[in-house]
Amino acid sequence: MKRTIKTIAAITSLSFFLACNNAGTTETSTSATSTENTAAGAGQSAVQDDQSAKNVVQVAIGSKDHTTLVAAVKAADLVNALSNAGPFTVFAPTNAAFEKLPAGTVDGLLKPEKKDDLTDILQYHVSVGVFKEDMLQDGQSIGQVNGGNITISKKDGKLMINGVANVIATVPASNGIVYVIDAVLLQPAVK
């Protein structure tokens, strides 16, 4: 009888151990599958959330005045990066700002072989951190994602970037702030 009880206890323990071990394997397998699905997915930009405030990319996508900027961000593969938590300050040129560039410039930059140049220009329009309007001071220099710096001018309550781009609107976003500007920012040539 004692032998039967020990055998039943051993079988029960072994069954319990195997059940726990299989549950762990199933969980690990499920985790691995979820990770693979996420890795194969479109990234942060694919997250659907109609309840929260829009991120900086969604703000641009929702603006009829920023279709050229959106096309450029897509061509440079920056949608996911700018959809992440940030925070970012984005200086967003309007379509009219891009039209001020020499003829053929935008079309040339959208070509696959110019992706690095396009990325550099777009990253010159993005700062890491949120720089609210009341934080910006006349003469202030702000580091941009591409390693360059922009200079803020503030006169009579109006903001200007690098002495060429006027801030014409400010739009808060869930992962930062968007300043709508009327010119494309081009980094000064290295002397």
C-alpha positions as CSV (number, residue, x, y, z in Angstrom):
1,M,0.0,0.0,0.0
2,K,2.8,2.4,0.9
3,R,4.5,1.5,-2.4
4,T,1.3,2.4,-4.3
5,I,0.9,5.7,-2.5
6,K,4.6,6.6,-3.3
7,T,4.1,5.6,-6.9
8,I,0.9,7.7,-7.2
9,A,2.7,10.6,-5.5
10,A,5.6,10.2,-7.9
11,I,3.4,10.1,-11.0
12,T,1.4,13.1,-9.7
13,S,4.6,15.0,-9.1
14,L,5.9,14.1,-12.5
15,S,2.6,15.0,-14.2
16,F,2.6,18.3,-12.4
17,F,6.2,19.0,-13.3
18,L,5.6,18.1,-17.0
19,A,2.4,20.2,-17.1
20,C,4.2,23.2,-15.6
21,N,7.1,22.7,-18.0
22,N,4.8,22.5,-21.0
23,A,2.9,25.6,-19.9
24,G,6.2,27.4,-19.8
25,T,7.1,26.1,-23.2
26,T,3.7,27.2,-24.6
27,E,4.1,30.7,-23.1
28,T,7.6,31.0,-24.4
29,S,6.4,29.9,-27.8
30,T,3.6,32.4,-27.8
31,S,6.0,35.1,-26.7
32,A,8.4,34.2,-29.5
33,T,5.5,34.3,-32.0
34,S,4.3,37.7,-30.8
35,T,7.8,39.1,-31.0
36,E,8.2,37.7,-34.5
37,N,4.9,39.2,-35.6
38,T,5.9,42.6,-34.2
39,A,9.3,42.4,-35.8
40,A,7.7,41.5,-39.2
41,G,5.1,44.3,-38.7
42,A,5.2,47.9,-39.7
43,G,6.5,49.2,-36.3
44,Q,5.1,52.0,-34.1
45,S,3.4,53.7,-37.0
46,A,1.1,50.7,-37.4
47,V,-0.4,51.0,-34.0
48,Q,-4.1,52.0,-34.3
49,D,-5.3,54.3,-31.6
50,D,-8.2,56.6,-32.4
51,Q,-8.6,57.7,-28.8
52,S,-5.3,59.4,-28.0
53,A,-3.8,62.6,-29.3
54,K,-2.1,62.4,-32.7
55,N,1.7,62.0,-32.8
56,V,3.9,64.3,-34.9
57,V,3.6,62.1,-38.0
58,Q,-0.2,61.8,-37.7
59,V,-0.4,65.6,-37.3
60,A,1.4,66.0,-40.6
61,I,-0.7,63.3,-42.3
62,G,-3.8,65.1,-41.2
63,S,-2.8,68.4,-42.8
64,K,-3.5,69.1,-46.4
65,D,-0.6,71.6,-46.3
66,H,2.0,69.0,-45.5
67,T,1.6,66.4,-48.2
68,T,5.1,67.0,-49.6
69,L,6.6,66.7,-46.1
70,V,4.7,63.4,-45.5
71,A,5.9,62.0,-48.9
72,A,9.5,62.9,-47.9
73,V,9.2,61.4,-44.5
74,K,7.9,58.2,-46.1
75,A,10.6,58.2,-48.7
76,A,13.3,58.6,-46.0
77,D,11.8,55.7,-44.0
78,L,11.4,58.0,-40.9
79,V,7.7,57.3,-40.2
80,N,8.3,54.8,-37.5
81,A,11.1,56.8,-35.9
82,L,8.9,59.9,-35.6
83,S,5.9,57.8,-34.5
84,N,7.8,56.6,-31.4
85,A,7.5,58.2,-27.9
86,G,9.9,61.0,-28.6
87,P,9.6,63.6,-27.4
88,F,10.3,65.6,-30.6
89,T,10.1,69.2,-31.7
90,V,9.4,69.1,-35.4
91,F,9.7,72.2,-37.7
92,A,7.3,71.2,-40.5
93,P,7.6,73.1,-43.8
94,T,4.4,73.5,-45.7
95,N,3.9,72.5,-49.3
96,A,4.4,76.1,-50.3
97,A,7.7,76.1,-48.5
98,F,8.9,73.2,-50.6
99,E,7.7,75.0,-53.7
100,K,10.1,77.8,-53.0
101,L,13.1,75.4,-53.6
102,P,14.7,75.4,-57.0
103,A,12.7,73.4,-59.6
104,G,13.3,69.7,-59.5
105,T,14.9,69.8,-56.0
106,V,12.0,67.9,-54.2
107,D,11.6,65.3,-57.1
108,G,15.4,64.7,-57.0
109,L,15.5,64.2,-53.3
110,L,12.6,61.7,-53.4
111,K,14.7,59.4,-55.6
112,P,16.0,56.3,-53.8
113,E,19.6,57.2,-54.6
114,K,19.1,60.5,-52.7
115,K,17.7,58.9,-49.6
116,D,20.7,59.8,-47.4
117,D,20.5,63.5,-48.5
118,L,16.8,63.6,-47.9
119,T,17.2,62.0,-44.5
120,D,19.8,64.5,-43.5
121,I,17.6,67.4,-44.5
122,L,14.5,66.0,-42.7
123,Q,16.6,65.3,-39.6
124,Y,17.7,69.0,-39.6
125,H,14.0,69.8,-39.0
126,V,13.8,67.6,-35.8
127,S,15.0,68.2,-32.3
128,V,14.9,65.6,-29.5
129,G,12.9,67.1,-26.7
130,V,9.9,69.4,-26.5
131,F,10.7,73.1,-26.9
132,K,7.6,75.0,-26.1
133,E,7.2,78.5,-27.5
134,D,7.8,80.1,-24.0
135,M,11.1,78.2,-23.7
136,L,12.5,79.6,-27.0
137,Q,14.7,82.7,-26.7
138,D,16.1,85.1,-29.2
139,G,19.5,83.9,-30.3
140,Q,19.0,80.4,-28.9
141,S,20.7,77.5,-30.7
142,I,19.1,74.1,-30.7
143,G,20.7,70.9,-31.7
144,Q,19.0,68.9,-34.4
145,V,18.9,65.1,-34.9
146,N,21.3,65.3,-37.8
147,G,24.0,66.9,-35.7
148,G,23.4,70.5,-37.0
149,N,22.1,73.4,-35.0
150,I,19.3,75.9,-35.7
151,T,19.1,79.4,-34.4
152,I,15.9,80.9,-33.0
153,S,15.0,84.6,-33.5
154,K,12.2,86.1,-31.5
155,K,11.0,89.6,-32.2
156,D,7.7,91.2,-31.3
157,G,6.4,87.8,-30.2
158,K,7.1,86.2,-33.6
159,L,9.4,83.2,-34.0
160,M,11.8,82.7,-36.9
161,I,14.2,79.8,-37.5
162,N,17.6,80.5,-39.0
163,G,16.5,83.9,-40.1
164,V,14.5,82.3,-43.0
165,A,11.5,80.4,-41.7
166,N,8.6,82.0,-39.9
167,V,6.7,79.9,-37.4
168,I,3.1,80.2,-38.6
169,A,1.4,77.7,-36.3
170,T,2.1,75.5,-33.3
171,V,0.4,72.1,-33.0
172,P,0.8,70.0,-29.9
173,A,1.2,66.2,-30.4
174,S,1.2,63.2,-28.2
175,N,5.0,62.8,-28.7
176,G,6.1,66.4,-28.9
177,I,5.2,69.6,-30.7
178,V,5.0,70.6,-34.3
179,Y,5.9,74.1,-35.5
180,V,4.5,74.8,-39.0
181,I,7.1,76.9,-40.9
182,D,7.0,78.7,-44.2
183,A,10.5,77.7,-45.5
184,V,12.6,74.5,-45.7
185,L,15.5,74.6,-43.4
186,L,18.8,74.0,-45.1
187,Q,21.9,73.6,-43.1
188,P,24.6,76.3,-43.7
189,A,27.5,75.1,-45.8
190,V,30.6,74.1,-43.9
191,K,33.3,76.8,-44.2
